[in-house]
Amino acid sequence: MRTKIKKSTYLPAVLLVYLLCMAYIGRNILLKGEYLYYFSVFGISLIIIVLLHFSLKKKEKQSIEKQSEHKNDKEN
């Protein structure tokens, strides 16, 4: 049986890979001495990705609870 990768796992992972690629491409900003701009954009993006992960995880948990509640209602 094949296990399904949850959306709360793969979507933030894809965004993290994208962020790392963009950080690598934009490293020439560091050579110009704009450290605050570079790391603030990186940090804010990272915080948003983490918040997205927990938000999707909460949504999945609520969906599972709703399905089990609906299943219990059908049995009764």
C-alpha positions in Angstrom: 0.0 0.0 0.0 1.3 3.4 -1.0 1.4 6.1 1.7 0.2 9.5 0.7 2.5 12.5 1.5 0.4 15.1 3.4 0.0 18.6 1.9 1.3 20.1 5.2 4.6 18.3 4.5 5.2 18.6 0.8 4.0 22.2 0.2 6.3 23.8 2.8 9.2 21.6 1.7 8.8 22.7 -1.9 8.6 26.3 -0.8 11.7 25.9 1.4 13.7 24.4 -1.6 12.5 27.4 -3.7 13.6 29.8 -0.9 17.0 28.2 -0.7 17.5 28.4 -4.5 16.4 32.1 -4.5 18.8 32.8 -1.6 21.6 31.2 -3.5 20.8 33.2 -6.6 20.5 36.4 -4.7 23.8 36.0 -2.8 25.3 38.9 -4.8 23.3 41.2 -2.5 25.6 40.1 0.3 28.6 41.2 -1.7 27.1 44.7 -1.9 26.9 44.7 1.9 23.1 44.7 2.2 23.0 42.1 5.0 19.9 43.4 6.7 17.8 43.2 3.6 19.0 39.8 2.6 18.6 38.1 6.0 15.3 39.9 6.8 13.7 38.7 3.5 15.1 35.2 4.2 13.9 35.2 7.8 10.4 36.5 7.0 9.9 34.0 4.3 11.1 31.2 6.6 8.6 32.3 9.3 5.8 32.3 6.7 6.7 28.8 5.5 6.7 27.5 9.1 3.3 29.2 9.8 1.9 27.7 6.6 3.0 24.2 7.8 1.2 24.5 11.1 -1.8 26.0 9.5 -2.1 23.2 7.0 -1.5 20.6 9.8 -4.3 22.1 11.8 -6.6 22.1 8.8 -5.8 18.4 8.1 -6.5 17.5 11.8 -9.8 19.2 11.7 -10.7 17.4 8.5 -9.9 14.0 10.0 -11.9 14.8 13.1 -14.9 15.9 10.9 -14.6 12.7 8.9 -14.5 10.5 12.0 -17.4 12.4 13.5 -19.4 11.9 10.3 -18.5 8.2 10.3 -19.7 7.9 13.9 -23.0 9.6 13.1 -23.6 7.2 10.2 -23.0 4.2 12.5 -25.6 5.4 15.0 
